[in-house]
Amino acid sequence: MKISICDKCKFFNHKEIIKLLDETFENINYEIGCNNMCGVGRNNIVLFVNNKPVIAKNKDELIKKIRDI
């Protein structure tokens, strides 16, 4: 699974999200850097999973949405 995650978004700490994802899923390749989703990232967790955007209000919603992909 390829995950692109921003290290600049203010709403979430990317290191905490990466730790959560590593505890929940296996075989993740991370690409860390701006995803040009700054407006959405002010109020949501934003990342891309296999080039598909995933936007969530909290960590539980994020995990559920990733599992549904």
PAZAPA-4460 file (N, C-alpha, C; in steps of 0.05 Angstrom, whole numbers, plus 32768, in hexadecimal, padded with zeros to 4 digits):
% residues 69
    n_x    n_y    n_z   ca_x   ca_y   ca_z    c_x    c_y    c_z   seq   type   mol
   8011   7FE9   8000   8000   8000   8000   8012   8019   8000     1      M     A
   800C   802B   7FEF   801B   8044   7FED   800B   805A   7FFA     2      K     A
   8017   8069   800D   8009   807F   801A   8019   8098   8018     3      I     A
   800C   80AD   800D   8018   80C7   800C   800C   80D8   8022     4      S     A
   801D   80E3   8034   8013   80F2   804B   8023   810C   804D     5      I     A
   8015   8121   8054   8022   813C   8056   802E   813F   8072     6      C     A
   8045   814B   8072   8052   8151   808C   804F   816F   8094     7      D     A
   803E   817D   8084   8039   819A   808A   801D   81A0   8093     8      K     A
   800A   818E   808F   7FEE   8193   8097   7FEC   8198   80B5     9      C     A
   7FDC   81AC   80BC   7FDA   81B5   80D8   7FC7   81A4   80E9    10      K     A
   7FB3   8197   80DD   7F9E   8189   80EC   7FA8   8170   80F9    11      F     A
   7FBC   8163   80EE   7FC6   8149   80F8   7FE4   8148   80F9    12      F     A
   7FEE   8137   810A   800B   8132   810B   8011   8119   80FA    13      N     A
   8020   811D   80E5   8025   8107   80D2   8034   80F0   80DF    14      H     A
   8044   80F5   80F3   8053   80E0   8101   8040   80CE   8111    15      K     A
   802C   80DA   811D   8018   80CA   812C   8007   80B9   8119    16      E     A
   8000   80C5   8102   7FF0   80B6   80EE   8001   809E   80E3    17      I     A
   801A   80A3   80DD   802B   808E   80D3   802D   8077   80E7    18      I     A
   8031   807E   8101   8033   806A   8116   8019   8059   8117    19      K     A
   8002   8067   8116   7FE8   8059   8116   7FE5   8047   80FE    20      L     A
   7FEC   8050   80E7   7FEA   8040   80CF   7FFC   8028   80D0    21      L     A
   8015   802C   80DA   8027   8015   80DC   801D   8000   80F0    22      D     A
   800F   8009   8105   8003   7FF6   8118   7FEB   7FE7   810D    23      E     A
   7FDE   7FF3   80F9   7FC5   7FE8   80EE   7FC8   7FD8   80D5    24      T     A
   7FDA   7FE1   80C3   7FDE   7FD5   80A9   7FFB   7FCB   80A5    25      F     A
   7FFF   7FBA   8092   8019   7FB0   808B   8022   7FBA   806F    26      E     A
   803B   7FB9   806A   8047   7FBF   8050   803E   7FDA   8045    27      N     A
   8044   7FEF   8054   803E   800A   804B   8057   8018   8041    28      I     A
   8056   8024   802A   806B   8035   801F   8062   8051   8021    29      N     A
   8070   8062   8030   8068   807D   8035   8077   8091   8022    30      Y     A
   8068   80A4   801A   8073   80BB   800C   806A   80D4   801C    31      E     A
   807E   80E1   8028   8078   80F7   803A   807E   8112   802D    32      I     A
   806A   8123   802C   806D   813E   8020   8052   8149   801A    33      G     A
   8052   8162   8011   8039   8170   800B   8029   8162   7FF5    34      C     A
   800F   815F   7FFA   7FFD   8153   7FE6   7FEB   8168   7FD9    35      N     A
   7FF1   8181   7FDE   7FE1   8197   7FD3   7FC3   8196   7FDB    36      N     A
   7FBF   818E   7FF4   7FA3   818C   7FFF   7FA2   819E   8018    37      M     A
   7FB0   81B5   8017   7FB3   81C6   802F   7F99   81CF   803A    38      C     A
   7F86   81D7   802A   7F6C   81E1   8033   7F5D   81CB   8042    39      G     A
   7F5C   81B4   8037   7F4E   819D   8044   7F5E   8194   805D    40      V     A
   7F78   8196   805C   7F89   818C   8072   7F88   819E   808B    41      G     A
   7F7C   81B5   8089   7F79   81C6   80A0   7F65   81BB   80B4    42      R     A
   7F52   81AB   80AA   7F3C   81A1   80BB   7F38   8183   80BA    43      N     A
   7F49   8175   80AC   7F46   8158   80A7   7F61   814A   80A6    44      N     A
   7F61   8130   80AA   7F78   8120   80A4   7F76   811A   8086    45      I     A
   7F8B   811F   8078   7F8B   811C   805B   7FA4   810B   8053    46      V     A
   7F9F   80F6   8044   7FB5   80E8   8038   7FAB   80DA   801F    47      L     A
   7FBE   80CF   8010   7FB7   80C0   7FF8   7FC0   80A3   7FFC    48      F     A
   7FAD   8090   7FF6   7FB3   8074   7FF7   7FB2   8069   7FDB    49      V     A
   7FC8   8060   7FD1   7FCA   8056   7FB5   7FBE   806B   7FA2    50      N     A
   7FC6   8084   7FA6   7FBE   809B   7F96   7FA1   80A3   7F98    51      N     A
   7F92   8098   7FAC   7F76   80A0   7FB0   7F75   80B1   7FCA    52      K     A
   7F68   80C8   7FC9   7F67   80D9   7FE0   7F55   80CD   7FF6    53      P     A
   7F5F   80CF   800F   7F50   80C6   8026   7F4F   80DE   803A    54      V     A
   7F37   80E7   8040   7F33   80FE   8051   7F21   80F5   8069    55      I     A
   7F2B   80FA   8081   7F1D   80F1   8099   7F1E   8106   80AF    56      A     A
   7F0A   8107   80C0   7F09   8119   80D7   7F19   8110   80EF    57      K     A
   7F1D   80F5   80F1   7F2C   80EA   8108   7F3A   80D0   8100    58      N     A
   7F4A   80C5   8112   7F59   80AE   810C   7F48   8095   8107    59      K     A
   7F33   8092   8116   7F21   807B   8112   7F14   807B   80F6    60      D     A
   7F0B   8092   80EE   7EFF   8095   80D3   7F14   8090   80BE    61      E     A
   7F2D   8099   80C2   7F43   8095   80AF   7F48   8077   80AB    62      L     A
   7F4A   8068   80C1   7F4F   804B   80BE   7F38   803D   80B0    63      I     A
   7F20   8044   80B6   7F09   8038   80A9   7F09   803E   808B    64      K     A
   7F0F   8056   8084   7F0F   805D   8067   7F26   804F   8058    65      K     A
   7F3D   804C   8065   7F53   803D   8058   7F4B   8020   8054    66      I     A
   7F3F   8014   8068   7F37   7FF8   8066   7F22   7FF4   8050    67      R     A
   7F12   8008   804B   7EFD   8006   8036   7F08   8009   801A    68      D     A
   7F20   8011   8017   7F2C   8015   7FFC   7F32   7FFA   7FF0    69      I     A
***
